Amino acid sequence: MALIKAAPPAAAASESPIEGGDPQCDLRSSDVDVRRRAARALAALPGAAEMLCEHLAWEESLSVRSIIFTGLILHKSSAGVAGLLRLLFSEDANLRGGAVEALQEMPDEVAPHIEALLAMPDSDIRISTVIILASLPHPKVPVWLHRVVANDPHINVCAAALDALAEVGDQDVLPTLEALIDRFPNVTYIKFAVDAATRRIRGR
């Protein structure tokens, strides 16, 4: 494939693959500028969401990843949400973080998946889900976080939910917070965290 000269910064918004080229092929180019232009073209197409999510699994360029995440957020398709949820299982911390941030921008689309995610046996997935909830603009967030604090058996999952619940919970959750101390009596941090969350909730 012939080398393509990168567009200057001022023209970045108008970058596009070679005229008559195939963006799907260009997305596999070794040239990051070609992949960036292909990603921008494909991110404008809702039907490309599944392919773009699969590409994220091996794409190393943060700028290309950013374009793809932005496109997935723009279209909020079910295929895009499904692909982003799979990325929560990635070993790549940057990919997981990008998926979390993108899903936080899709409250209505991700909401039907929350309870299944919170029931996952992998505590890391449950923690990632709590992180999503911490900034998810959805009315059921306090209910979901309350259930986590009341029922999750893993201390780190509960601690993450406790921090988030301190921001959105009301005084109805206070007995559950107190019960958390009894559930983890040997974890000093939990008592301090519960006290801090209780003060914050009562202060509101």
Residue, then its C-alpha position, 0 to 999 in steps of 0.5 A: m500500500a502506498l504511503i499516505k501523507a498525514a493531513p496537517p492539524a488544521a485539516a484533521a477534521s476533514e481527514s478521510p481514507i483514500e478516495g475509492g479505498d476500503p475503510q475496512c482494509d485501511l483499518r488494518s493498515s500498519d500506518v496509524d494515519v491510515r487507520r485513524r482516517a479509516a476509523r473516523a469514516l467507519a465510526a460515522l456508520p452505525g452498522a460498523a459498531e461490531m467490527l470497530c469493537e473487535h478492532l479495539a481489541w488489538e488497536e494500539s494507537l490511543s488516538v484511533r481508539s478515541i475515535i472509535f469510542t467517540g463513534l460508538i457513543l454517538h450511535k449508542s447501538s446495541a451492537g456497540v454496547a455489547g462490544l463495549l461490555r466484552l471489553l470489560f473483560s480485557e487485560d488492557a486497563n486502557l481498553r477497560g477504562g475506555a469502555v467504562e467511560a463510553l458506557q457511562e454515556m449510554p444510560d438507557e442502553v446499558a441499564p438492561h445489562i446492569e443486574a447481569l453484570l453485578a451478578m458476574p462471579d468475577s469481582d473485577i467485573r462487578i467493580s467495573t460495573v460499580i464504576i460505571l454506575a458512579s457516573l451513570p445518569h440513570p434513576k435506578v443507580p441508587v437502587w443498584l448501589h444499595r443492593v451491592v452494599a447490602n449483598d455483595p460478598h466481596i469487600n472491594v466491590c462493597a467499598a467501591a459501591l459505598d463510595a458511589l452511594a455516598e454521592v447519590g444515596d438518601q437516608d434510607v440506605l443508612p441502616t445498610l451502611e451500618a450493617l456493612i461494618d458488621r459484615f466486615p468487622n475486621v476491615t478498619y477502612i470500612k468503618f471510616a468509609v461508612d462514617a464518611a458516607t453517613r455524614r455526607i448523606r445526612g449533610r445533604 
